[in-house]
Amino acid sequence: MFRFPRSLLIVIAIASVAWCKEDPTCARTNGYSVCHRNGVLVEVTQLESEERLGIEDLDLLAIKEDAFRNLTTVRLSFSLGNKISVVERGSFRGLEKLERLDLDSNVVPLSPNLFAELKQLRSLSVIFNKINSVPKDSFAGLTNLMWLYLGHNDIESLNKDSFSGLSPSLLFLWLNDNKIASIETGTFRHTPDLYRLHLEGNQLTSIPPAIFKGLYRLDGLFLEQNKLTTISASDFKTLSALRILHLQFNQISSIDSGAFAELGQLEQLDLRKNQLSHVDSGMFTGLTSLKKLDLSDNRISVVDTGAFSALPALRNLNIVNNNMSSVDRKAIGLATMAMLYTGIYNIHNGL
């Protein structure tokens, strides 16, 4: 068995003792004393009654356990001038009243129960952290969380345990601008009250079966800038409360008849910058509340008779930059009060 030379062990021991005895660098920041040593945050104490604290431009690499001494801080930010990569559950102990934590632009890896000490946390942001996976129970214990920002990372997939332990009170989830190519069925079962879900800027080529099942309160779904090619009749089947659906900047060339049939509350549908060539008569069935529809910048050359007749609430239809030389609004079933943009000329109230 390999043994370190006795002289090397002595050197390591002396260096360790020296580090421990070295006085930290402390500075007063907005009513707090912030102390750090060799890139490690070692102690933060409160000097005044101040709810916000920004610990910035210290080139921090780590947060020591129990560094926070029972602060009454409500908002805490490390988002400027740090590169924190070493944190543990105990690193956030002493922040019992914290409601908002910003760790943006660091390199914090997620791990089970990492934020479990933060019982009052309502907003957590870890954008631009090079996160490539979401381990089971990463957000366990966050019983009051409402906003979770995970955008601009390197996440490639999500599974049914990615959000295990997360409070059902979560309303807003940002997963935009990652590398997500697969989402397992059941991934969002822990977030039944979700109001807005951002998945734009990822690598999805299709919508996995039943991934939105149970999201009965979802109001906005953002799937633009992915690689979707088709929309099937089952993709949005359970999203009965949905008002906003963004599908622009994909590669969608076909939409099943009745694909939106259960979206009776939908008011805005954006399908611009896709590859649609034909609008058939059953494409928008069920969208009785739709007010705004954008089909611009596709390849549409054929619109079936009565294609928009099932849209009584439609007030704005954009079909600019397609392959049509003329449009007969009466033939396509457009409501009298709807504004039509064709790029050929604008037609309002039949004029």
N, C-alpha and C positions, 0 to 999 in steps of 0.2 A: 504494500500500500504506500502511495506517495505521501511524503511528509514535507511540509514547508521547512526550510532551514530556520534554525532558532533565531538567527540574526534578522531575517525577514519578518518573522513574527513580532520581534521587538520593535522594528521600524513601524509596522502596521499599528501596533498598540500605542506607540508614542504619537503617531499621526492622529489616531482616533481621540486620544486624550486632548491633544492640542486643538482639534476641531471643536470638541465639547467646551473647552475653556475659552475659546475665542469669543470675544464680545460681539453680539449681533449689531448690525447697523439699524438704527431706529430713526423714524421720522414721524412728525405729527402731520396727519392728513385728515382734514375736515372733521376734527373732533375725535380722532382716533390716534393711538400710537401703534405704528406698524413696524415690526422688527423682522429682519431677514438675515440669513447667514449663508454665504456660498450658494445662492440660488434657491434657498429653502425658506419659505415663510414659517417663522418659528413662534411668533406671538403677536396677537392683535388685541389691544385693550381699548376700552371706551373711556374717553375723557369728558365728553359732553353728550347731551341728549341730541343725537343726530341720527336720522333714520337711513341715510344713504352713505355708502362707502365704495369708492373706486380705488382698487389697488392696481396701479398701472405703471408701466415703464420701469419695472424692477428686474426684468429678465428672470423671473421666477421659473424654476424647473419643477418644484414640488411644494406641496402644502403639508406641513408636519401635523400629525395627529394632535388634537387638543390645542391647536394654535389659537383658536378663538376663545376668549375668556368671557363667556356668558353675555354676549352682545345683544342689544335690543335692535340691531340693524334690521331693516325691512328690505332694502335693496343692496345687493353686493355685485360688483363687476370686476372681472379680471381680464377684460376683453382687449386691452391695449398694452403692447409692449411686454408680453410674457410668453413663455413656451412651456406651460405646465404639462407634464406628462406623468407625474407620480402623485396619485391621490388615493386615499382609502376612505372607507366609511367614516372613520374617526377624524378625518381631515375636516369634516363639516360639523363636528360636535361643537356645541356652544353657540349655535345659531338658531335657537328655538323659535324665534319670531320672524325668521327670514321668509319673505314672500316672493322675491324675485332674485334669481341667480343667473348671471351672464358669464359664461366661460368661453365665449367666442374667440376664434383665432388662437387657440392653444392646440395641444395634441393629447387631450385627455382621452384615455381608453375607457370604454364602458365596462363595468363589472357588476356582478350580482350585489344588490343592496347598497350600491355606492352612495345613494342619496337618502337612505332610509332615516337618517337623523333629522331630516328637514320636513317635519310633520306639517308645517304651515305653508310650505312652498306652493305658490300658485302658478309661477312662470319659470321655466327652465330653458335656457338657450345654450346649445353646444354646436352652433354652426361653425364651419371652417375648422374642424378638428381632426380631419383625416380618419374619422371613424369608419371602419370597414365591416363591422358586425354589431349586432344588438343582442348580447347574451341574455339568457333567461333571467328574469327578475332584476334587470338593470335599474328599473324605476320602481321597484317594490317599496312600499312604505310611503309613497307620495300621495297621501290620502286626500289632499286638497288641490292637486295639480289641475289646472285648466288649460294652460298653454305649454306646448312642448315643441321646441324648434330643433330639428335634426337635419336641416337643409345644408347643402354644400359640403357634403362629406363623400365617402367612398363606399357606402353601403351597397352591396350587390344583391342581397336577398333578404327576405323577411319570412319568419316562420311563426307558427302558432304560439310560440313561447316568447317572441320578441318583446311583447308588451305585457307579459304575465306580471301580476302583482301591482299593475298600474291602477290608479283610482278610476272608477267608472265615471267620475266627474269631469274627465278630460273633454274639452270642447273643441280645441283647435290643435291640429297635428300637422306639422310641416315636415315632409320627407322629400322636398323638391331638390332638384339638382344633385342627385346622387347617381349611382350606377345600377339601380334596382332593375333586375331583369326577371325576377320571380318572386311571387308572393303566395305563401301557402294558405289554403283555405283555413279559416279560423283565426287568422292573424289579428283581426280587429274585434274579436269577440269580447275582449277585455275593456273595450271603449264604447259601450252601447249608446252613450249620450253625445257622441261626436257630432259636431255642428259643421265644421269645415275640415276637409281632408285634402292636403296638397301633395300630389304625386307628379307634378310637372317636371320636365327636364330629366327623365330617367330613360331606361332601355326596354320598357315593356313592349312586346310585340303583340300581345293579346291580353284580354282581361281574364284572369284565372276564374274558374267556376266558383260561384257563391262567395267570393272574397268580401263582398259588401253585405252579406247576410247579417241581419240584426241591427243594421245602422238606420233605424226607422226615423231618427231625428236629423239625419244628415241634410244640410241645407245647401252646401256648396261642394262640388267635386271637381278637382282640377287635374286633368290628364293631358294637357297640352305638351308638345315637344317630347313625345315618346316615339315609338315605332309601330303604333297600332295600324293594322291593315284592314280589319273588318270589325263590325259591331254586330253581335249576335242578339237574338231575342231574349237571352237570359242574362245578359251582362248587367243590367240595371234593374232587375226584376223586383227587388224588395225596397227600392229607394223611393218610397211613396211621398216623402216630405221634400224631396230635392227641388230647389228653385233655380240653381245655377249649375250648368254643366259645360265645362270647357274641354273640347276635343281638337282644337286647332293645332296646326303644325305637326300633324301625324302623316301617315301614308294610307289613310282610309280610302278604299276604292269601292267598298260595298257595305250596305247597312241592311240587315234583315228586316223584312216587313214586320211591323209591330215591335221593333226593338225598343221604342220609347213608350209603349202602350200603357205602362203602369206609372208613368211620371206625370200624373195629373196636376201636380203643383208646379211643374217646371215653367219658369218665366224667361230664362235666357239659355239659348243653345248656340254654341260657337263651333262651327265646322269648317272655318276658313282654312286655306292652305292645306288642303288634302287632295285626293285624286278621284273624287266622285265624278262620274260622267253621266249618270242617269238619276233623276228624282222620280221614283215611282209613287203611285197613288196611296200605298200603304205605309210609306216611310215614316210619316209623322202622326200616325194614328194615336189618339189618346192624349195628345198635348193640348188639352183644352184651355190651359192657362198661359200658354206660350205668348210672350209679348215681343221678343226679339230673336230673330234667327239670322245667322250670318253664314252664307254659303259662298262667299267670295273667294276668288283665287283657287278654284277647282278646275275641272275639265268638263263641266256640265254642258251637254249639247241637246239633251232631251229632258223635258219636264212633262210628265203625264198630265192628261186632262184631270182637273180637280185635285192635283197633288197637294194643294194647300187648303183645301176646303174644310179639313178637320181642325183648322186653327182659328176659331172664332175670335180669340183675344189678340191675334197677331197685329202689331202696330208698326213693326220695322222689319223688312226683309231685304237683305243685301245679297245680290248675286252678281256683283261686279267681277270683271275679269274671268269670264267663262267663255264657252264656245257657242254662244247664242247670238244670232243676228237680230232677233226681235223677241218680244215677250208680250203675250196677250193675257193681261192680268185676270180678265174674266174667265178665260178658258182654264187657267191654272187654279182657279178657285180662291183668289185672294180677296180678303174682306175689303169692303169699300173704303174704310178709314185707314187702311194700312199704307204706310210709306214704302215704296218700292225703289230700290237702287239697282240699276242694271249696268251702268257704265255706257249705255247707249244713249239713254235720256232718262230722266226721273219722272215717274208717274205718280201723281197724288190725286186721290178722289176721282180716278178715272180720266184725268186730263193728260 
